[in-house]
Amino acid sequence: MCEIKHDEMGPLKVVHLHSAKAGLDAIVVVDNIALGPAMGGVRVSPSVGLLEVQRLARTMTLKNSIAGLPHGGGKAGIVHDPGKGDKRQYFKVFASLIKGLSEYIPGPDMGSDEECMAWIYEETGRAVGLPERMGGLPLDKLGATGFGLAECAEVACPHAGLELAGSRVAIHGFGSVGKAAARFMLEKGAVLVAAADLGGAICHPDGLDPAELLKVKEKTGSIVGYECPGTSCMKPEDIFSVPCDILIPAATADVINRDNVYGIKARLVLQGANLPVTREAEEVLAKRGILSVPDFIANAGGVIMAAMEYAGKSRQEAFDAIREKIRSNTGLIIGKAGAENKLPWVAGAELAKSRVMEAMKNGRY
């Protein structure tokens, strides 16, 4: 079993869940609740483990803090293949096991969606990212995280010597976040030149049509069936060396690392996934003059909308909050990093941590 790593911020609670009857194993990490009840997604994967969940929970603490939300950070991982079995049944079991863990508010993540949150809510009375029929603001359907990435891009581009209009974008992970990011960035004049999912990657120097990509993905399960003269196919990992201006890793953790960081040709990296860039790679990107906006700034749109839903706000109020908070924090952190000669993630983490530590001085924890 992976050793639990503690520091001055947490984690407050680490809970291992097991149901022999349902064949369910899960982990919940409540990292910190000094700013309010912990909010974070439920990840479903056959390989999810304690270290991953703990890292993600800390990211949520930083993300919620820097966004000025009245929430701490938490995360859950269900050890299961999301494509197999009775999803409703194992989510109901998971929900019953966390019913008394009132410090944790679940939300959607990889392998879970608004329907899963509805099942949790029916059991526990708490969840965010709920279906519209339940008064929720469905994060994936509305494209909250992708919307925030586009707002982040508009602020970050000038700092990277770019204009968003006309910028060539490559997206690793053309799922719920990636497709929404493509849509909102194209509305601002960007051009999608490459995209990747589990099935492979495709590239076209003159641009891909996101609407056609979605049609192909819905029909075949992958974007690699996209047909257009001049389109080239490659392995998903090859997208990191595609010539582009903006690279968005929007899939899993640690995909930009020592093995591929030197091949990146982008001038701006927007972290659409959580923890997509290793610490070593962050150093290399900075030395190469590539601006990397950390995950807890760039992809905070989803949790901001979730917090707005939890507070009873409207869809428009949620989008307004995403726009204001992400634009403000992007400029703040890039400016702070430049003034203090620090990596953006270091500058951002220091600010987020200081807010949490101040709250801890005055709270129970």
C-alpha positions in Angstrom: 0.0 0.0 0.0 1.3 3.5 -0.9 2.4 5.5 2.2 0.2 8.5 3.0 2.3 11.7 2.7 1.3 14.4 5.2 2.3 18.1 5.4 1.0 21.2 7.2 -2.1 21.4 5.0 -3.2 17.8 5.0 -4.6 15.5 4.1 -7.3 15.7 6.8 -8.8 12.3 6.0 -7.9 9.3 3.9 -10.7 6.7 3.6 -10.4 3.3 2.0 -13.7 1.8 1.0 -14.4 -1.8 0.3 -17.6 -3.8 -0.3 -17.0 -7.5 -0.8 -20.7 -8.0 -1.8 -20.5 -5.4 -4.6 -16.8 -6.1 -5.4 -16.1 -2.4 -4.9 -12.8 -0.7 -3.8 -12.5 3.0 -3.6 -10.4 5.8 -2.0 -11.5 9.2 -0.8 -9.0 11.9 0.2 -10.2 15.0 2.0 -7.2 17.1 1.8 -8.2 20.3 3.6 -11.4 22.0 4.7 -10.1 25.2 6.2 -11.9 27.3 3.5 -15.1 25.1 3.5 -16.3 21.6 2.7 -14.0 19.8 0.3 -15.1 19.6 -3.3 -13.6 17.4 -6.0 -14.4 14.8 -8.6 -14.9 11.1 -8.5 -12.4 9.4 -10.9 -13.2 5.9 -12.1 -10.3 3.8 -13.4 -9.0 0.3 -13.0 -5.6 1.7 -12.2 -6.5 4.6 -9.8 -4.6 4.5 -6.6 -3.9 6.3 -3.3 -1.0 8.5 -4.6 -3.0 9.7 -7.6 -6.0 10.5 -5.5 -3.9 12.3 -2.9 -2.1 14.4 -5.6 -5.5 15.3 -7.2 -7.0 16.2 -3.8 -4.2 18.6 -3.2 -4.6 20.1 -6.6 -8.3 20.8 -5.7 -7.3 22.5 -2.5 -5.0 24.9 -4.5 -7.6 25.3 -7.3 -10.5 26.2 -4.9 -8.3 28.5 -2.9 -6.9 30.5 -5.8 -10.4 30.8 -7.3 -11.6 32.3 -4.1 -14.2 29.6 -3.6 -15.6 28.7 -0.1 -14.4 25.1 -0.5 -11.4 22.9 0.4 -10.1 20.2 -1.8 -10.9 16.5 -2.0 -11.0 13.7 -4.5 -12.3 10.1 -4.8 -11.1 7.2 -6.9 -13.2 4.1 -7.7 -11.1 1.2 -8.8 -13.1 0.0 -11.7 -13.3 -0.1 -15.5 -15.9 2.6 -16.3 -16.9 0.7 -19.4 -17.8 -2.5 -17.6 -20.4 -3.7 -15.1 -23.5 -2.0 -13.8 -22.4 1.6 -13.3 -25.5 2.6 -11.4 -25.1 -0.2 -9.0 -21.5 0.4 -8.0 -22.1 4.2 -7.8 -25.0 3.5 -5.5 -22.8 1.4 -3.3 -20.0 4.0 -3.3 -22.5 6.7 -2.4 -23.9 4.7 0.5 -20.3 4.2 1.8 -19.6 8.0 1.8 -22.9 9.1 3.1 -21.4 10.0 6.5 -18.4 11.7 5.0 -20.1 15.1 5.1 -16.8 17.0 4.6 -16.7 15.8 1.0 -18.9 17.0 -1.9 -18.5 14.8 -5.0 -18.4 16.0 -8.6 -17.8 14.4 -12.0 -14.4 13.5 -13.2 -12.8 10.9 -15.6 -15.2 7.9 -15.8 -18.1 9.7 -14.2 -20.7 12.1 -15.4 -23.9 14.0 -14.4 -25.9 10.8 -14.1 -23.4 9.3 -11.7 -23.7 12.5 -9.6 -27.5 12.1 -9.7 -27.1 8.6 -8.2 -24.8 9.9 -5.5 -27.1 12.7 -4.7 -30.1 10.4 -4.3 -28.2 8.5 -1.6 -26.3 11.3 0.1 -28.1 14.6 -0.6 -24.9 16.2 -1.8 -23.1 16.3 -5.2 -22.4 18.8 -7.9 -22.5 18.7 -11.7 -26.0 17.4 -11.5 -28.4 16.9 -14.5 -30.5 19.9 -15.5 -33.7 18.0 -14.5 -32.4 18.1 -10.9 -31.6 21.8 -11.1 -27.9 21.2 -11.8 -25.4 22.8 -14.1 -24.0 19.8 -16.1 -20.3 20.7 -16.4 -19.4 18.6 -19.4 -22.6 19.4 -21.4 -22.0 23.1 -20.8 -18.2 22.9 -21.4 -17.3 24.8 -18.3 -13.6 23.7 -18.2 -13.2 24.3 -21.9 -14.7 27.7 -21.6 -12.3 28.6 -18.9 -9.3 27.4 -20.9 -10.3 29.7 -23.7 -10.6 32.7 -21.3 -7.2 31.7 -19.9 -5.7 31.5 -23.4 -6.9 35.0 -24.3 -5.1 36.5 -21.2 -2.0 34.3 -21.5 -1.3 34.7 -25.2 0.2 38.2 -25.1 2.6 37.0 -22.4 3.8 34.3 -24.8 4.1 36.7 -27.8 0.9 35.4 -29.4 -2.5 36.6 -30.5 -5.2 34.0 -29.9 -6.9 34.7 -33.2 -5.0 32.8 -35.8 -3.0 30.7 -33.2 -2.6 27.0 -34.0 -3.8 24.7 -31.3 -3.1 21.1 -30.5 -5.2 19.2 -28.0 -4.1 15.9 -26.3 -7.3 14.4 -25.0 -10.3 15.1 -27.3 -12.9 14.2 -24.6 -15.3 16.4 -22.7 -12.7 19.0 -21.8 -10.7 18.9 -25.1 -13.7 19.2 -27.4 -15.2 22.1 -25.4 -11.8 23.9 -25.4 -11.6 23.5 -29.2 -15.1 24.9 -29.6 -14.6 28.0 -27.4 -11.1 28.7 -28.7 -12.2 28.5 -32.3 -15.0 31.0 -31.5 -12.1 33.4 -30.6 -10.4 32.8 -33.9 -7.9 30.0 -33.1 -7.3 27.1 -35.4 -7.3 23.5 -34.3 -4.4 21.8 -36.1 -4.0 18.6 -34.1 -6.1 16.4 -31.8 -5.5 13.1 -30.0 -7.6 10.6 -28.1 -7.0 7.0 -27.0 -7.4 5.7 -30.6 -4.7 7.9 -32.1 -3.9 11.5 -33.2 -4.6 13.4 -36.4 -3.0 16.6 -37.7 -3.8 19.0 -40.5 -1.7 22.2 -40.9 -4.6 24.2 -42.3 -7.0 23.1 -39.5 -9.4 20.4 -38.4 -13.2 20.8 -38.1 -14.2 20.0 -34.5 -17.8 19.4 -35.4 -16.7 16.7 -37.9 -14.3 15.2 -35.4 -17.2 14.8 -32.9 -19.3 13.1 -35.5 -16.6 10.6 -36.3 -15.9 10.0 -32.6 -19.5 9.4 -31.8 -19.7 6.9 -34.7 -16.5 5.0 -34.3 -15.3 5.8 -30.7 -12.2 7.7 -31.9 -11.3 10.7 -34.0 -8.9 8.8 -36.2 -11.6 8.0 -38.8 -11.7 11.7 -39.7 -11.1 12.1 -43.4 -9.9 15.3 -45.2 -7.2 15.7 -47.8 -3.9 16.6 -46.2 -4.7 15.0 -42.8 -2.0 12.8 -41.3 -2.4 10.2 -38.6 0.0 9.4 -35.8 0.2 7.9 -32.3 -1.4 9.9 -29.5 1.9 10.7 -27.9 3.3 12.1 -31.1 1.0 15.1 -30.8 3.5 16.7 -28.4 6.0 17.3 -31.2 3.4 18.8 -33.7 4.2 22.3 -34.7 1.7 24.6 -33.0 1.4 27.8 -31.0 -0.7 26.5 -28.1 -0.6 23.0 -26.6 -3.4 21.8 -24.4 -2.8 18.5 -22.5 -6.4 17.6 -21.5 -6.2 13.9 -20.7 -4.2 12.4 -17.8 -1.4 13.2 -15.4 2.3 13.4 -16.2 1.9 13.2 -20.0 4.5 16.0 -20.5 7.7 14.7 -19.0 11.5 14.3 -19.5 10.9 12.1 -22.5 9.0 14.5 -24.7 9.4 18.0 -23.2 12.3 18.9 -25.5 10.2 18.1 -28.6 7.4 20.5 -27.8 7.2 23.3 -30.3 4.4 25.4 -28.7 5.0 28.7 -27.1 2.1 28.3 -24.6 1.0 25.3 -22.7 -2.5 25.4 -21.0 -3.0 22.6 -18.6 -6.5 21.3 -19.3 -6.0 18.1 -17.3 -4.9 17.9 -13.7 -1.2 17.4 -13.1 -0.3 16.9 -16.8 3.2 18.3 -16.6 5.9 16.8 -14.3 7.8 19.2 -12.1 11.0 18.4 -14.0 9.2 19.2 -17.3 8.0 22.5 -15.9 11.6 23.6 -15.3 12.5 22.6 -18.9 9.6 24.5 -20.4 10.6 27.6 -18.5 14.2 27.3 -19.6 13.0 26.9 -23.2 10.9 30.1 -23.0 7.6 28.2 -23.1 4.9 29.7 -20.9 3.0 27.0 -18.9 -0.1 28.0 -17.1 -0.7 25.5 -14.2 -3.7 23.3 -14.0 -5.2 24.9 -10.9 -5.5 28.2 -12.8 -6.2 27.1 -16.4 -8.7 24.3 -15.9 -10.6 25.7 -12.9 -13.8 26.4 -14.9 -15.4 23.1 -13.9 -15.1 23.5 -10.2 -16.0 27.2 -10.3 -19.3 26.2 -12.1 -19.7 23.4 -9.6 -19.4 25.8 -6.7 -21.8 28.2 -8.3 -24.3 25.3 -8.6 -23.8 24.4 -5.0 -24.5 28.0 -4.0 -27.7 28.0 -6.1 -26.5 30.4 -8.8 -27.7 30.5 -12.4 -25.9 29.3 -15.5 -25.1 32.8 -16.6 -23.8 33.7 -13.1 -21.6 30.6 -13.3 -20.1 31.5 -16.7 -19.6 35.1 -15.5 -17.7 33.8 -12.4 -15.5 31.5 -14.6 -14.6 34.4 -16.9 -13.8 36.8 -14.1 -11.9 34.5 -11.9 -9.8 32.7 -14.5 -8.9 35.9 -16.4 -8.0 37.6 -13.2 -5.9 34.7 -11.8 -4.1 34.1 -15.1 -2.9 37.7 -15.2 -2.1 37.7 -11.5 0.0 34.5 -11.5 1.9 35.2 -14.8 2.7 38.7 -13.4 3.8 37.4 -10.0 5.9 34.7 -11.6 7.7 37.2 -13.8 8.2 39.8 -11.0 9.6 37.2 -8.6 11.5 35.1 -11.2 9.5 32.0 -10.4 7.7 29.3 -12.3 4.0 30.1 -12.7 3.0 27.0 -10.8 5.3 27.9 -7.9 3.9 31.5 -7.8 0.4 30.2 -7.9 0.8 27.5 -5.4 2.4 29.9 -2.9 -0.5 32.3 -3.1 -3.1 29.5 -2.9 -1.3 27.9 0.1 -1.0 31.2 1.9 -4.8 31.6 1.8 -5.4 28.1 3.1 -2.8 28.6 5.9 -4.4 31.9 7.0 -7.8 30.2 7.2 -6.3 27.3 9.2 -5.1 29.8 11.8 -8.6 30.9 12.4 -10.4 27.5 12.0 -10.8 24.2 13.8 -8.4 22.4 11.5 
